[in-house]
Amino acid sequence: MREYNLHDGRQGVAVAIRVTPRARKTEIVGIEQNGTIRIRVAESIKEGYINKALKIFLADVLGVRQNRVEIVAGEEGLDKLISVLEMSTDEVEKRIRASIVSSYEE
């Protein structure tokens, strides 16, 4: 009988995001006190366009392939939980903070 060594090789970070659709351009505009990242997306929420645009944008900001960014909750809403595989929390935070638009006002 063959022995199996099973393990979960997927490791990464979960990120809470609040999306504002139909913006002039796609950009990270801030981080709320509860840690939720606010992102304006230049797409409509209809037909999932916003989700695709969000994944492309986050993959670009984080410097990872699109298949490393996954929406794990909130596909149909404005509040989303995003999983970023194979990155540390520190690295994700560093890249997100570096991409925040400085002119954002809450």
C-alpha positions as YAML, in Angstrom:
chain: A
units: angstrom
residues:
- id: 1
  name: MET
  ca: [0.00, 0.00, 0.00]
- id: 2
  name: ARG
  ca: [1.31, 3.44, -0.94]
- id: 3
  name: GLU
  ca: [1.71, 6.13, 1.73]
- id: 4
  name: TYR
  ca: [0.33, 9.59, 1.07]
- id: 5
  name: ASN
  ca: [1.55, 12.79, 2.63]
- id: 6
  name: LEU
  ca: [-1.28, 15.29, 2.14]
- id: 7
  name: HIS
  ca: [-0.92, 18.99, 2.86]
- id: 8
  name: ASP
  ca: [-2.42, 22.28, 1.81]
- id: 9
  name: GLY
  ca: [0.25, 24.09, -0.18]
- id: 10
  name: ARG
  ca: [-1.77, 27.27, -0.69]
- id: 11
  name: GLN
  ca: [-0.71, 30.10, 1.58]
- id: 12
  name: GLY
  ca: [-1.51, 33.73, 1.33]
- id: 13
  name: VAL
  ca: [-3.34, 36.74, 2.66]
- id: 14
  name: ALA
  ca: [-7.02, 37.65, 3.02]
- id: 15
  name: VAL
  ca: [-7.84, 41.28, 2.26]
- id: 16
  name: ALA
  ca: [-11.14, 43.09, 2.96]
- id: 17
  name: ILE
  ca: [-12.07, 45.53, 0.20]
- id: 18
  name: ARG
  ca: [-14.86, 48.09, -0.26]
- id: 19
  name: VAL
  ca: [-15.43, 48.90, -3.94]
- id: 20
  name: THR
  ca: [-16.87, 52.08, -5.43]
- id: 21
  name: PRO
  ca: [-18.04, 51.35, -9.01]
- id: 22
  name: ARG
  ca: [-18.20, 53.66, -12.04]
- id: 23
  name: ALA
  ca: [-15.22, 55.79, -10.98]
- id: 24
  name: ARG
  ca: [-13.24, 57.95, -13.36]
- id: 25
  name: LYS
  ca: [-10.33, 55.53, -13.01]
- id: 26
  name: THR
  ca: [-9.39, 52.46, -10.99]
- id: 27
  name: GLU
  ca: [-7.32, 53.35, -7.94]
- id: 28
  name: ILE
  ca: [-6.74, 52.60, -4.26]
- id: 29
  name: VAL
  ca: [-8.02, 55.57, -2.31]
- id: 30
  name: GLY
  ca: [-7.48, 54.64, 1.32]
- id: 31
  name: ILE
  ca: [-7.64, 52.24, 4.21]
- id: 32
  name: GLU
  ca: [-10.50, 52.49, 6.69]
- id: 33
  name: GLN
  ca: [-9.90, 52.27, 10.44]
- id: 34
  name: ASN
  ca: [-11.12, 48.65, 10.45]
- id: 35
  name: GLY
  ca: [-8.47, 47.73, 7.84]
- id: 36
  name: THR
  ca: [-10.81, 47.61, 4.84]
- id: 37
  name: ILE
  ca: [-9.14, 48.88, 1.67]
- id: 38
  name: ARG
  ca: [-11.20, 51.35, -0.38]
- id: 39
  name: ILE
  ca: [-10.83, 51.00, -4.13]
- id: 40
  name: ARG
  ca: [-12.55, 52.98, -6.87]
- id: 41
  name: VAL
  ca: [-13.16, 50.87, -9.97]
- id: 42
  name: ALA
  ca: [-13.91, 52.30, -13.42]
- id: 43
  name: GLU
  ca: [-16.41, 49.57, -14.24]
- id: 44
  name: SER
  ca: [-20.07, 48.92, -13.58]
- id: 45
  name: ILE
  ca: [-21.09, 46.37, -10.98]
- id: 46
  name: LYS
  ca: [-23.32, 44.72, -13.63]
- id: 47
  name: GLU
  ca: [-22.45, 41.32, -15.09]
- id: 48
  name: GLY
  ca: [-19.28, 40.85, -13.05]
- id: 49
  name: TYR
  ca: [-17.20, 43.42, -14.95]
- id: 50
  name: ILE
  ca: [-16.17, 45.02, -11.68]
- id: 51
  name: ASN
  ca: [-14.80, 41.72, -10.33]
- id: 52
  name: LYS
  ca: [-12.63, 41.11, -13.37]
- id: 53
  name: ALA
  ca: [-11.35, 44.69, -13.35]
- id: 54
  name: LEU
  ca: [-10.63, 44.44, -9.62]
- id: 55
  name: LYS
  ca: [-8.65, 41.21, -10.00]
- id: 56
  name: ILE
  ca: [-6.60, 42.64, -12.90]
- id: 57
  name: PHE
  ca: [-5.91, 45.84, -10.96]
- id: 58
  name: LEU
  ca: [-4.91, 44.07, -7.73]
- id: 59
  name: ALA
  ca: [-2.68, 41.60, -9.57]
- id: 60
  name: ASP
  ca: [-0.90, 44.55, -11.19]
- id: 61
  name: VAL
  ca: [-0.54, 46.51, -7.93]
- id: 62
  name: LEU
  ca: [0.72, 43.45, -6.04]
- id: 63
  name: GLY
  ca: [2.96, 42.21, -8.82]
- id: 64
  name: VAL
  ca: [1.39, 38.75, -9.02]
- id: 65
  name: ARG
  ca: [-0.38, 36.74, -11.72]
- id: 66
  name: GLN
  ca: [-4.15, 37.14, -11.92]
- id: 67
  name: ASN
  ca: [-4.70, 33.53, -10.89]
- id: 68
  name: ARG
  ca: [-3.12, 34.37, -7.51]
- id: 69
  name: VAL
  ca: [-5.94, 36.84, -6.75]
- id: 70
  name: GLU
  ca: [-9.32, 35.33, -5.91]
- id: 71
  name: ILE
  ca: [-12.60, 36.80, -4.71]
- id: 72
  name: VAL
  ca: [-13.65, 34.44, -1.92]
- id: 73
  name: ALA
  ca: [-16.68, 36.39, -0.69]
- id: 74
  name: GLY
  ca: [-18.83, 39.25, -1.94]
- id: 75
  name: GLU
  ca: [-18.80, 38.58, -5.68]
- id: 76
  name: GLU
  ca: [-22.18, 40.31, -6.09]
- id: 77
  name: GLY
  ca: [-21.73, 43.11, -3.56]
- id: 78
  name: LEU
  ca: [-19.50, 46.08, -2.94]
- id: 79
  name: ASP
  ca: [-17.79, 44.55, 0.11]
- id: 80
  name: LYS
  ca: [-15.41, 41.79, -0.94]
- id: 81
  name: LEU
  ca: [-12.95, 39.42, 0.67]
- id: 82
  name: ILE
  ca: [-9.94, 38.82, -1.56]
- id: 83
  name: SER
  ca: [-7.38, 36.05, -1.21]
- id: 84
  name: VAL
  ca: [-3.86, 36.71, -2.48]
- id: 85
  name: LEU
  ca: [-1.84, 33.52, -2.73]
- id: 86
  name: GLU
  ca: [1.88, 33.17, -2.14]
- id: 87
  name: MET
  ca: [2.44, 36.61, -0.60]
- id: 88
  name: SER
  ca: [3.11, 37.66, 2.97]
- id: 89
  name: THR
  ca: [0.88, 40.06, 4.87]
- id: 90
  name: ASP
  ca: [3.75, 42.54, 5.15]
- id: 91
  name: GLU
  ca: [4.42, 42.53, 1.41]
- id: 92
  name: VAL
  ca: [0.73, 42.99, 0.52]
- id: 93
  name: GLU
  ca: [0.42, 45.87, 2.98]
- id: 94
  name: LYS
  ca: [3.60, 47.53, 1.69]
- id: 95
  name: ARG
  ca: [2.43, 47.39, -1.95]
- id: 96
  name: ILE
  ca: [-1.12, 48.53, -1.11]
- id: 97
  name: ARG
  ca: [0.12, 51.50, 0.92]
- id: 98
  name: ALA
  ca: [2.54, 52.47, -1.86]
- id: 99
  name: SER
  ca: [-0.39, 52.61, -4.31]
- id: 100
  name: ILE
  ca: [-2.80, 54.76, -2.29]
- id: 101
  name: VAL
  ca: [-3.80, 57.95, -4.07]
- id: 102
  name: SER
  ca: [-2.53, 60.84, -1.94]
- id: 103
  name: SER
  ca: [-5.42, 63.17, -2.76]
- id: 104
  name: TYR
  ca: [-8.11, 60.96, -1.17]
- id: 105
  name: GLU
  ca: [-10.36, 62.57, 1.42]
- id: 106
  name: GLU
  ca: [-12.91, 60.58, 3.41]
...
